[in-house]
Amino acid sequence: MILEKATLDVIPHQTVDFERAFSEAEIIIAAMSGYVGHQLHHCIEQPNRYLLLVWWDTLEDHTEGFRQSAEYQHWRALLHHFYDPFPVVEHYHQVSGPEA
């Protein structure tokens, strides 16, 4: 299993609109092949920052299956205009802890 991590810096004063749009976008990602689950966390110290964690069966499920899909274009239209700067996405595999 692969963990995708993205730190999302939302334009100031747009967090309510971002969260509303994300509630629609999460339905899109949850329907994708290889999707396992996700979490969106709101930062306490930086009120415009979110942490998005998405678990995928394989790296390719995210980078090819989702990112190259028509559904991704809808996801992008819903969310990408909220970010400044645009987020860096990283992928991780677990090496320690429960279920490692």
Biopython code that builds the backbone (N, CA, C, O; Angstrom):
import numpy as np
from Bio.PDB.StructureBuilder import StructureBuilder

atoms = [
    (1, "MET", "N", (0.840, -1.169, 0.000)),
    (1, "MET", "CA", (0.000, 0.000, 0.000)),
    (1, "MET", "C", (0.892, 1.242, 0.000)),
    (1, "MET", "O", (1.976, 1.248, 0.582)),
    (2, "ILE", "N", (0.412, 2.282, -0.662)),
    (2, "ILE", "CA", (1.149, 3.537, -0.821)),
    (2, "ILE", "C", (0.370, 4.661, -0.142)),
    (2, "ILE", "O", (-0.855, 4.732, -0.244)),
    (3, "LEU", "N", (1.097, 5.536, 0.551)),
    (3, "LEU", "CA", (0.499, 6.721, 1.153)),
    (3, "LEU", "C", (0.917, 7.948, 0.344)),
    (3, "LEU", "O", (2.105, 8.223, 0.174)),
    (4, "GLU", "N", (-0.068, 8.666, -0.141)),
    (4, "GLU", "CA", (0.152, 9.954, -0.807)),
    (4, "GLU", "C", (-0.011, 11.043, 0.243)),
    (4, "GLU", "O", (-0.972, 11.026, 1.012)),
    (5, "LYS", "N", (0.923, 11.994, 0.280)),
    (5, "LYS", "CA", (0.858, 13.115, 1.220)),
    (5, "LYS", "C", (0.955, 14.416, 0.449)),
    (5, "LYS", "O", (1.850, 14.601, -0.376)),
    (6, "ALA", "N", (0.021, 15.315, 0.728)),
    (6, "ALA", "CA", (0.054, 16.639, 0.106)),
    (6, "ALA", "C", (-0.260, 17.683, 1.170)),
    (6, "ALA", "O", (-1.270, 17.584, 1.867)),
    (7, "THR", "N", (0.606, 18.679, 1.293)),
    (7, "THR", "CA", (0.337, 19.824, 2.150)),
    (7, "THR", "C", (-0.331, 20.875, 1.272)),
    (7, "THR", "O", (0.237, 21.326, 0.277)),
    (8, "LEU", "N", (-1.546, 21.256, 1.657)),
    (8, "LEU", "CA", (-2.360, 22.153, 0.833)),
    (8, "LEU", "C", (-2.451, 23.512, 1.520)),
    (8, "LEU", "O", (-3.081, 23.640, 2.570)),
    (9, "ASP", "N", (-1.831, 24.513, 0.935)),
    (9, "ASP", "CA", (-1.926, 25.884, 1.436)),
    (9, "ASP", "C", (-3.033, 26.586, 0.646)),
    (9, "ASP", "O", (-2.902, 26.841, -0.551)),
    (10, "VAL", "N", (-4.110, 26.885, 1.343)),
    (10, "VAL", "CA", (-5.288, 27.487, 0.719)),
    (10, "VAL", "C", (-5.176, 29.003, 0.813)),
    (10, "VAL", "O", (-4.701, 29.537, 1.815)),
    (11, "ILE", "N", (-5.608, 29.680, -0.216)),
    (11, "ILE", "CA", (-5.593, 31.144, -0.245)),
    (11, "ILE", "C", (-6.361, 31.664, 0.978)),
    (11, "ILE", "O", (-7.449, 31.172, 1.275)),
    (12, "PRO", "N", (-5.806, 32.654, 1.690)),
    (12, "PRO", "CA", (-6.473, 33.169, 2.895)),
    (12, "PRO", "C", (-7.942, 33.532, 2.647)),
    (12, "PRO", "O", (-8.308, 34.056, 1.595)),
    (13, "HIS", "N", (-8.758, 33.236, 3.644)),
    (13, "HIS", "CA", (-10.185, 33.537, 3.660)),
    (13, "HIS", "C", (-10.993, 32.688, 2.680)),
    (13, "HIS", "O", (-12.146, 33.005, 2.390)),
    (14, "GLN", "N", (-10.386, 31.596, 2.162)),
    (14, "GLN", "CA", (-11.127, 30.718, 1.256)),
    (14, "GLN", "C", (-11.279, 29.299, 1.820)),
    (14, "GLN", "O", (-11.652, 28.375, 1.097)),
    (15, "THR", "N", (-10.987, 29.137, 3.113)),
    (15, "THR", "CA", (-11.019, 27.795, 3.691)),
    (15, "THR", "C", (-12.432, 27.206, 3.710)),
    (15, "THR", "O", (-12.598, 26.010, 3.471)),
    (16, "VAL", "N", (-13.431, 28.006, 3.985)),
    (16, "VAL", "CA", (-14.811, 27.502, 4.008)),
    (16, "VAL", "C", (-15.206, 27.008, 2.624)),
    (16, "VAL", "O", (-15.780, 25.927, 2.492)),
    (17, "ASP", "N", (-14.905, 27.785, 1.596)),
    (17, "ASP", "CA", (-15.215, 27.382, 0.222)),
    (17, "ASP", "C", (-14.403, 26.154, -0.179)),
    (17, "ASP", "O", (-14.910, 25.267, -0.866)),
    (18, "PHE", "N", (-13.136, 26.105, 0.253)),
    (18, "PHE", "CA", (-12.303, 24.936, -0.041)),
    (18, "PHE", "C", (-12.911, 23.679, 0.574)),
    (18, "PHE", "O", (-13.035, 22.656, -0.099)),
    (19, "GLU", "N", (-13.287, 23.752, 1.843)),
    (19, "GLU", "CA", (-13.851, 22.574, 2.503)),
    (19, "GLU", "C", (-15.157, 22.137, 1.843)),
    (19, "GLU", "O", (-15.429, 20.940, 1.749)),
    (20, "ARG", "N", (-15.950, 23.069, 1.397)),
    (20, "ARG", "CA", (-17.193, 22.746, 0.688)),
    (20, "ARG", "C", (-16.866, 22.033, -0.630)),
    (20, "ARG", "O", (-17.484, 21.020, -0.960)),
    (21, "ALA", "N", (-15.912, 22.554, -1.368)),
    (21, "ALA", "CA", (-15.516, 21.936, -2.640)),
    (21, "ALA", "C", (-14.891, 20.568, -2.404)),
    (21, "ALA", "O", (-15.103, 19.642, -3.187)),
    (22, "PHE", "N", (-14.119, 20.438, -1.322)),
    (22, "PHE", "CA", (-13.486, 19.155, -1.033)),
    (22, "PHE", "C", (-14.525, 18.086, -0.728)),
    (22, "PHE", "O", (-14.333, 16.921, -1.075)),
    (23, "SER", "N", (-15.622, 18.467, -0.086)),
    (23, "SER", "CA", (-16.659, 17.479, 0.219)),
    (23, "SER", "C", (-17.256, 16.895, -1.065)),
    (23, "SER", "O", (-17.721, 15.755, -1.065)),
    (24, "GLU", "N", (-17.247, 17.642, -2.129)),
    (24, "GLU", "CA", (-17.676, 17.126, -3.436)),
    (24, "GLU", "C", (-16.550, 16.332, -4.094)),
    (24, "GLU", "O", (-16.792, 15.278, -4.682)),
    (25, "ALA", "N", (-15.329, 16.834, -3.995)),
    (25, "ALA", "CA", (-14.187, 16.187, -4.646)),
    (25, "ALA", "C", (-13.855, 14.832, -4.033)),
    (25, "ALA", "O", (-13.406, 13.926, -4.736)),
    (26, "GLU", "N", (-14.074, 14.686, -2.725)),
    (26, "GLU", "CA", (-13.710, 13.415, -2.095)),
    (26, "GLU", "C", (-14.560, 12.256, -2.598)),
    (26, "GLU", "O", (-14.130, 11.104, -2.541)),
    (27, "ILE", "N", (-15.741, 12.543, -3.080)),
    (27, "ILE", "CA", (-16.579, 11.501, -3.683)),
    (27, "ILE", "C", (-15.934, 10.985, -4.962)),
    (27, "ILE", "O", (-16.011, 9.796, -5.267)),
    (28, "ILE", "N", (-15.299, 11.879, -5.704)),
    (28, "ILE", "CA", (-14.623, 11.511, -6.952)),
    (28, "ILE", "C", (-13.469, 10.564, -6.663)),
    (28, "ILE", "O", (-13.378, 9.492, -7.262)),
    (29, "ILE", "N", (-12.591, 10.953, -5.751)),
    (29, "ILE", "CA", (-11.396, 10.146, -5.495)),
    (29, "ILE", "C", (-11.758, 8.804, -4.870)),
    (29, "ILE", "O", (-11.109, 7.795, -5.142)),
    (30, "ALA", "N", (-12.786, 8.791, -4.039)),
    (30, "ALA", "CA", (-13.178, 7.549, -3.364)),
    (30, "ALA", "C", (-13.693, 6.496, -4.333)),
    (30, "ALA", "O", (-13.707, 5.308, -4.008)),
    (31, "ALA", "N", (-14.110, 6.912, -5.504)),
    (31, "ALA", "CA", (-14.634, 5.977, -6.502)),
    (31, "ALA", "C", (-13.555, 5.428, -7.440)),
    (31, "ALA", "O", (-13.851, 4.597, -8.298)),
    (32, "MET", "N", (-12.319, 5.880, -7.289)),
    (32, "MET", "CA", (-11.255, 5.481, -8.208)),
    (32, "MET", "C", (-10.721, 4.087, -7.893)),
    (32, "MET", "O", (-10.692, 3.657, -6.740)),
    (33, "SER", "N", (-10.304, 3.402, -8.940)),
    (33, "SER", "CA", (-9.695, 2.086, -8.788)),
    (33, "SER", "C", (-8.394, 2.207, -7.994)),
    (33, "SER", "O", (-7.580, 3.093, -8.258)),
    (34, "GLY", "N", (-8.204, 1.318, -7.026)),
    (34, "GLY", "CA", (-6.993, 1.334, -6.223)),
    (34, "GLY", "C", (-7.053, 2.238, -5.013)),
    (34, "GLY", "O", (-6.141, 2.220, -4.186)),
    (35, "TYR", "N", (-8.104, 3.026, -4.889)),
    (35, "TYR", "CA", (-8.277, 3.899, -3.735)),
    (35, "TYR", "C", (-8.570, 3.044, -2.510)),
    (35, "TYR", "O", (-9.390, 2.127, -2.567)),
    (36, "VAL", "N", (-7.894, 3.348, -1.398)),
    (36, "VAL", "CA", (-8.105, 2.619, -0.144)),
    (36, "VAL", "C", (-8.812, 3.504, 0.884)),
    (36, "VAL", "O", (-9.732, 3.046, 1.562)),
    (37, "GLY", "N", (-8.392, 4.766, 1.007)),
    (37, "GLY", "CA", (-8.995, 5.677, 1.965)),
    (37, "GLY", "C", (-8.273, 7.008, 1.960)),
    (37, "GLY", "O", (-7.219, 7.156, 1.341)),
    (38, "HIS", "N", (-8.851, 7.976, 2.656)),
    (38, "HIS", "CA", (-8.204, 9.286, 2.734)),
    (38, "HIS", "C", (-8.585, 9.988, 4.027)),
    (38, "HIS", "O", (-9.558, 9.631, 4.692)),
    (39, "GLN", "N", (-7.789, 10.998, 4.363)),
    (39, "GLN", "CA", (-8.054, 11.883, 5.487)),
    (39, "GLN", "C", (-7.626, 13.291, 5.086)),
    (39, "GLN", "O", (-6.614, 13.475, 4.410)),
    (40, "LEU", "N", (-8.401, 14.270, 5.506)),
    (40, "LEU", "CA", (-8.028, 15.671, 5.334)),
    (40, "LEU", "C", (-7.962, 16.283, 6.728)),
    (40, "LEU", "O", (-8.932, 16.225, 7.484)),
    (41, "HIS", "N", (-6.811, 16.874, 7.067)),
    (41, "HIS", "CA", (-6.587, 17.477, 8.378)),
    (41, "HIS", "C", (-6.366, 18.972, 8.216)),
    (41, "HIS", "O", (-5.688, 19.410, 7.287)),
    (42, "HIS", "N", (-6.940, 19.753, 9.124)),
    (42, "HIS", "CA", (-6.769, 21.203, 9.132)),
    (42, "HIS", "C", (-5.700, 21.549, 10.163)),
    (42, "HIS", "O", (-5.787, 21.115, 11.312)),
    (43, "CYS", "N", (-4.708, 22.316, 9.772)),
    (43, "CYS", "CA", (-3.589, 22.667, 10.641)),
    (43, "CYS", "C", (-4.034, 23.642, 11.742)),
    (43, "CYS", "O", (-4.778, 24.588, 11.485)),
    (44, "ILE", "N", (-3.574, 23.396, 12.942)),
    (44, "ILE", "CA", (-3.887, 24.262, 14.080)),
    (44, "ILE", "C", (-3.050, 25.536, 14.040)),
    (44, "ILE", "O", (-3.577, 26.629, 14.244)),
    (45, "GLU", "N", (-1.753, 25.403, 13.780)),
    (45, "GLU", "CA", (-0.857, 26.566, 13.810)),
    (45, "GLU", "C", (-0.966, 27.448, 12.574)),
    (45, "GLU", "O", (-0.781, 28.662, 12.668)),
    (46, "GLN", "N", (-1.261, 26.866, 11.428)),
    (46, "GLN", "CA", (-1.365, 27.607, 10.167)),
    (46, "GLN", "C", (-2.802, 27.457, 9.649)),
    (46, "GLN", "O", (-3.101, 26.460, 8.993)),
    (47, "PRO", "N", (-3.691, 28.402, 9.918)),
    (47, "PRO", "CA", (-5.112, 28.219, 9.630)),
    (47, "PRO", "C", (-5.477, 28.057, 8.151)),
    (47, "PRO", "O", (-6.597, 27.654, 7.836)),
    (48, "ASN", "N", (-4.562, 28.361, 7.254)),
    (48, "ASN", "CA", (-4.835, 28.188, 5.821)),
    (48, "ASN", "C", (-4.242, 26.892, 5.281)),
    (48, "ASN", "O", (-4.289, 26.650, 4.075)),
    (49, "ARG", "N", (-3.681, 26.049, 6.161)),
    (49, "ARG", "CA", (-2.979, 24.842, 5.722)),
    (49, "ARG", "C", (-3.777, 23.582, 6.066)),
    (49, "ARG", "O", (-4.374, 23.457, 7.136)),
    (50, "TYR", "N", (-3.756, 22.658, 5.106)),
    (50, "TYR", "CA", (-4.380, 21.350, 5.273)),
    (50, "TYR", "C", (-3.359, 20.272, 4.934)),
    (50, "TYR", "O", (-2.419, 20.497, 4.171)),
    (51, "LEU", "N", (-3.562, 19.121, 5.510)),
    (51, "LEU", "CA", (-2.759, 17.946, 5.180)),
    (51, "LEU", "C", (-3.708, 16.910, 4.604)),
    (51, "LEU", "O", (-4.655, 16.485, 5.267)),
    (52, "LEU", "N", (-3.448, 16.505, 3.363)),
    (52, "LEU", "CA", (-4.241, 15.468, 2.703)),
    (52, "LEU", "C", (-3.427, 14.189, 2.660)),
    (52, "LEU", "O", (-2.299, 14.172, 2.167)),
    (53, "LEU", "N", (-4.006, 13.124, 3.180)),
    (53, "LEU", "CA", (-3.410, 11.794, 3.142)),
    (53, "LEU", "C", (-4.352, 10.893, 2.357)),
    (53, "LEU", "O", (-5.547, 10.826, 2.645)),
    (54, "VAL", "N", (-3.802, 10.197, 1.355)),
    (54, "VAL", "CA", (-4.609, 9.265, 0.566)),
    (54, "VAL", "C", (-3.844, 7.959, 0.459)),
    (54, "VAL", "O", (-2.662, 7.945, 0.116)),
    (55, "TRP", "N", (-4.523, 6.868, 0.755)),
    (55, "TRP", "CA", (-3.917, 5.546, 0.633)),
    (55, "TRP", "C", (-4.383, 4.907, -0.662)),
    (55, "TRP", "O", (-5.571, 4.898, -0.986)),
    (56, "TRP", "N", (-3.407, 4.370, -1.398)),
    (56, "TRP", "CA", (-3.648, 3.707, -2.676)),
    (56, "TRP", "C", (-3.064, 2.297, -2.615)),
    (56, "TRP", "O", (-2.119, 2.039, -1.870)),
    (57, "ASP", "N", (-3.635, 1.389, -3.409)),
    (57, "ASP", "CA", (-3.057, 0.042, -3.504)),
    (57, "ASP", "C", (-1.654, 0.100, -4.088)),
    (57, "ASP", "O", (-0.738, -0.543, -3.576)),
    (58, "THR", "N", (-1.483, 0.877, -5.169)),
    (58, "THR", "CA", (-0.185, 0.996, -5.833)),
    (58, "THR", "C", (0.073, 2.459, -6.196)),
    (58, "THR", "O", (-0.857, 3.263, -6.255)),
    (59, "LEU", "N", (1.317, 2.791, -6.433)),
    (59, "LEU", "CA", (1.676, 4.133, -6.887)),
    (59, "LEU", "C", (0.975, 4.460, -8.204)),
    (59, "LEU", "O", (0.496, 5.576, -8.407)),
    (60, "GLU", "N", (0.923, 3.481, -9.085)),
    (60, "GLU", "CA", (0.315, 3.691, -10.404)),
    (60, "GLU", "C", (-1.190, 3.969, -10.318)),
    (60, "GLU", "O", (-1.744, 4.653, -11.178)),
    (61, "ASP", "N", (-1.847, 3.443, -9.284)),
    (61, "ASP", "CA", (-3.273, 3.758, -9.117)),
    (61, "ASP", "C", (-3.474, 5.263, -8.975)),
    (61, "ASP", "O", (-4.484, 5.804, -9.425)),
    (62, "HIS", "N", (-2.514, 5.937, -8.349)),
    (62, "HIS", "CA", (-2.609, 7.393, -8.214)),
    (62, "HIS", "C", (-2.053, 8.108, -9.439)),
    (62, "HIS", "O", (-2.742, 8.922, -10.054)),
    (63, "THR", "N", (-0.802, 7.804, -9.793)),
    (63, "THR", "CA", (-0.098, 8.584, -10.813)),
    (63, "THR", "C", (-0.619, 8.339, -12.224)),
    (63, "THR", "O", (-0.561, 9.233, -13.069)),
    (64, "GLU", "N", (-1.120, 7.156, -12.483)),
    (64, "GLU", "CA", (-1.637, 6.847, -13.823)),
    (64, "GLU", "C", (-3.164, 6.743, -13.815)),
    (64, "GLU", "O", (-3.844, 7.420, -14.587)),
    (65, "GLY", "N", (-3.695, 5.889, -12.935)),
    (65, "GLY", "CA", (-5.137, 5.660, -12.912)),
    (65, "GLY", "C", (-5.941, 6.910, -12.599)),
    (65, "GLY", "O", (-6.883, 7.241, -13.320)),
    (66, "PHE", "N", (-5.579, 7.604, -11.533)),
    (66, "PHE", "CA", (-6.325, 8.802, -11.146)),
    (66, "PHE", "C", (-5.879, 10.032, -11.918)),
    (66, "PHE", "O", (-6.703, 10.724, -12.515)),
    (67, "ARG", "N", (-4.594, 10.307, -11.912)),
    (67, "ARG", "CA", (-4.102, 11.550, -12.507)),
    (67, "ARG", "C", (-4.316, 11.636, -14.020)),
    (67, "ARG", "O", (-4.331, 12.734, -14.575)),
    (68, "GLN", "N", (-4.477, 10.522, -14.678)),
    (68, "GLN", "CA", (-4.674, 10.548, -16.131)),
    (68, "GLN", "C", (-6.134, 10.293, -16.509)),
    (68, "GLN", "O", (-6.437, 10.000, -17.666)),
    (69, "SER", "N", (-7.030, 10.404, -15.539)),
    (69, "SER", "CA", (-8.442, 10.109, -15.780)),
    (69, "SER", "C", (-9.252, 11.379, -16.029)),
    (69, "SER", "O", (-8.819, 12.484, -15.702)),
    (70, "ALA", "N", (-10.426, 11.200, -16.609)),
    (70, "ALA", "CA", (-11.368, 12.307, -16.774)),
    (70, "ALA", "C", (-11.837, 12.808, -15.416)),
    (70, "ALA", "O", (-12.102, 13.998, -15.243)),
    (71, "GLU", "N", (-11.939, 11.898, -14.455)),
    (71, "GLU", "CA", (-12.369, 12.280, -13.115)),
    (71, "GLU", "C", (-11.388, 13.257, -12.475)),
    (71, "GLU", "O", (-11.791, 14.152, -11.732)),
    (72, "TYR", "N", (-10.095, 13.083, -12.769)),
    (72, "TYR", "CA", (-9.087, 13.998, -12.218)),
    (72, "TYR", "C", (-9.320, 15.423, -12.731)),
    (72, "TYR", "O", (-9.077, 16.385, -12.002)),
    (73, "GLN", "N", (-9.776, 15.566, -13.945)),
    (73, "GLN", "CA", (-10.038, 16.901, -14.484)),
    (73, "GLN", "C", (-11.135, 17.595, -13.680)),
    (73, "GLN", "O", (-11.074, 18.805, -13.458)),
    (74, "HIS", "N", (-12.123, 16.843, -13.250)),
    (74, "HIS", "CA", (-13.195, 17.392, -12.413)),
    (74, "HIS", "C", (-12.635, 17.752, -11.033)),
    (74, "HIS", "O", (-12.928, 18.827, -10.510)),
    (75, "TRP", "N", (-11.829, 16.857, -10.440)),
    (75, "TRP", "CA", (-11.159, 17.112, -9.157)),
    (75, "TRP", "C", (-10.351, 18.408, -9.246)),
    (75, "TRP", "O", (-10.431, 19.272, -8.373)),
    (76, "ARG", "N", (-9.585, 18.517, -10.307)),
    (76, "ARG", "CA", (-8.728, 19.687, -10.521)),
    (76, "ARG", "C", (-9.553, 20.973, -10.611)),
    (76, "ARG", "O", (-9.195, 21.991, -10.020)),
    (77, "ALA", "N", (-10.656, 20.915, -11.355)),
    (77, "ALA", "CA", (-11.512, 22.095, -11.507)),
    (77, "ALA", "C", (-12.133, 22.516, -10.176)),
    (77, "ALA", "O", (-12.327, 23.706, -9.926)),
    (78, "LEU", "N", (-12.439, 21.548, -9.335)),
    (78, "LEU", "CA", (-13.028, 21.851, -8.035)),
    (78, "LEU", "C", (-12.030, 22.467, -7.058)),
    (78, "LEU", "O", (-12.395, 23.349, -6.280)),
    (79, "LEU", "N", (-10.752, 22.006, -7.089)),
    (79, "LEU", "CA", (-9.834, 22.312, -6.002)),
    (79, "LEU", "C", (-8.607, 23.152, -6.330)),
    (79, "LEU", "O", (-8.171, 23.937, -5.488)),
    (80, "HIS", "N", (-8.044, 23.017, -7.508)),
    (80, "HIS", "CA", (-6.718, 23.578, -7.749)),
    (80, "HIS", "C", (-6.654, 25.102, -7.669)),
    (80, "HIS", "O", (-5.585, 25.651, -7.403)),
    (81, "HIS", "N", (-7.747, 25.787, -7.887)),
    (81, "HIS", "CA", (-7.710, 27.256, -7.822)),
    (81, "HIS", "C", (-7.628, 27.778, -6.382)),
    (81, "HIS", "O", (-7.452, 28.980, -6.178)),
    (82, "PHE", "N", (-7.751, 26.905, -5.388)),
    (82, "PHE", "CA", (-7.646, 27.315, -3.990)),
    (82, "PHE", "C", (-6.205, 27.386, -3.484)),
    (82, "PHE", "O", (-5.957, 27.984, -2.437)),
    (83, "TYR", "N", (-5.248, 26.788, -4.206)),
    (83, "TYR", "CA", (-3.898, 26.602, -3.666)),
    (83, "TYR", "C", (-2.942, 27.734, -4.032)),
    (83, "TYR", "O", (-2.901, 28.196, -5.172)),
    (84, "ASP", "N", (-2.173, 28.167, -3.027)),
    (84, "ASP", "CA", (-1.091, 29.119, -3.256)),
    (84, "ASP", "C", (-0.066, 28.945, -2.134)),
    (84, "ASP", "O", (-0.316, 29.349, -0.999)),
    (85, "PRO", "N", (1.073, 28.352, -2.444)),
    (85, "PRO", "CA", (1.516, 27.824, -3.741)),
    (85, "PRO", "C", (0.874, 26.467, -4.037)),
    (85, "PRO", "O", (0.188, 25.881, -3.199)),
    (86, "PHE", "N", (1.120, 25.996, -5.249)),
    (86, "PHE", "CA", (0.596, 24.694, -5.621)),
    (86, "PHE", "C", (1.295, 23.615, -4.794)),
    (86, "PHE", "O", (2.511, 23.678, -4.617)),
    (87, "PRO", "N", (0.564, 22.640, -4.289)),
    (87, "PRO", "CA", (1.160, 21.652, -3.379)),
    (87, "PRO", "C", (2.141, 20.699, -4.047)),
    (87, "PRO", "O", (2.029, 20.367, -5.227)),
    (88, "VAL", "N", (3.103, 20.279, -3.241)),
    (88, "VAL", "CA", (4.015, 19.210, -3.630)),
    (88, "VAL", "C", (3.413, 17.915, -3.102)),
    (88, "VAL", "O", (3.055, 17.825, -1.927)),
    (89, "VAL", "N", (3.304, 16.926, -3.960)),
    (89, "VAL", "CA", (2.746, 15.631, -3.582)),
    (89, "VAL", "C", (3.889, 14.633, -3.487)),
    (89, "VAL", "O", (4.738, 14.554, -4.375)),
    (90, "GLU", "N", (3.899, 13.869, -2.395)),
    (90, "GLU", "CA", (4.916, 12.841, -2.184)),
    (90, "GLU", "C", (4.218, 11.524, -1.879)),
    (90, "GLU", "O", (3.080, 11.494, -1.410)),
    (91, "HIS", "N", (4.932, 10.432, -2.158)),
    (91, "HIS", "CA", (4.401, 9.092, -1.926)),
    (91, "HIS", "C", (5.331, 8.330, -0.992)),
    (91, "HIS", "O", (6.554, 8.452, -1.075)),
    (92, "TYR", "N", (4.736, 7.546, -0.104)),
    (92, "TYR", "CA", (5.495, 6.823, 0.909)),
    (92, "TYR", "C", (5.023, 5.372, 0.983)),
    (92, "TYR", "O", (3.867, 5.063, 0.692)),
    (93, "HIS", "N", (5.942, 4.492, 1.378)),
    (93, "HIS", "CA", (5.550, 3.129, 1.747)),
    (93, "HIS", "C", (5.965, 2.920, 3.194)),
    (93, "HIS", "O", (6.981, 3.448, 3.647)),
    (94, "GLN", "N", (5.176, 2.153, 3.902)),
    (94, "GLN", "CA", (5.372, 1.963, 5.336)),
    (94, "GLN", "C", (6.521, 1.007, 5.597)),
    (94, "GLN", "O", (6.642, -0.022, 4.933)),
    (95, "VAL", "N", (7.368, 1.347, 6.566)),
    (95, "VAL", "CA", (8.499, 0.493, 6.937)),
    (95, "VAL", "C", (8.454, 0.062, 8.394)),
    (95, "VAL", "O", (9.225, -0.807, 8.801)),
    (96, "SER", "N", (7.562, 0.653, 9.190)),
    (96, "SER", "CA", (7.495, 0.315, 10.601)),
    (96, "SER", "C", (6.098, 0.605, 11.126)),
    (96, "SER", "O", (5.354, 1.383, 10.529)),
    (97, "GLY", "N", (5.743, -0.017, 12.236)),
    (97, "GLY", "CA", (4.467, 0.222, 12.888)),
    (97, "GLY", "C", (3.455, -0.866, 12.583)),
    (97, "GLY", "O", (3.766, -1.822, 11.873)),
    (98, "PRO", "N", (2.238, -0.729, 13.116)),
    (98, "PRO", "CA", (1.200, -1.732, 12.865)),
    (98, "PRO", "C", (0.961, -1.944, 11.376)),
    (98, "PRO", "O", (0.928, -0.983, 10.607)),
    (99, "GLU", "N", (0.799, -3.167, 10.978)),
    (99, "GLU", "CA", (0.528, -3.565, 9.595)),
    (99, "GLU", "C", (1.699, -3.334, 8.654)),
    (99, "GLU", "O", (1.504, -3.317, 7.439)),
    (100, "ALA", "N", (2.918, -3.153, 9.174)),
    (100, "ALA", "CA", (4.087, -2.943, 8.298)),
    (100, "ALA", "C", (4.538, -4.251, 7.688)),
    (100, "ALA", "O", (5.504, -4.275, 6.925)),
]
sb = StructureBuilder()
sb.init_structure("model")
sb.init_model(0)
sb.init_chain("A")
sb.init_seg("    ")
for serial, (resi, resn, name, xyz) in enumerate(atoms, 1):
    if name == "N":
        sb.init_residue(resn, " ", resi, " ")
    sb.init_atom(name, np.array(xyz, "f"), 0.0, 1.0, " ", f" {name:<3s}", serial, name[0])
structure = sb.get_structure()
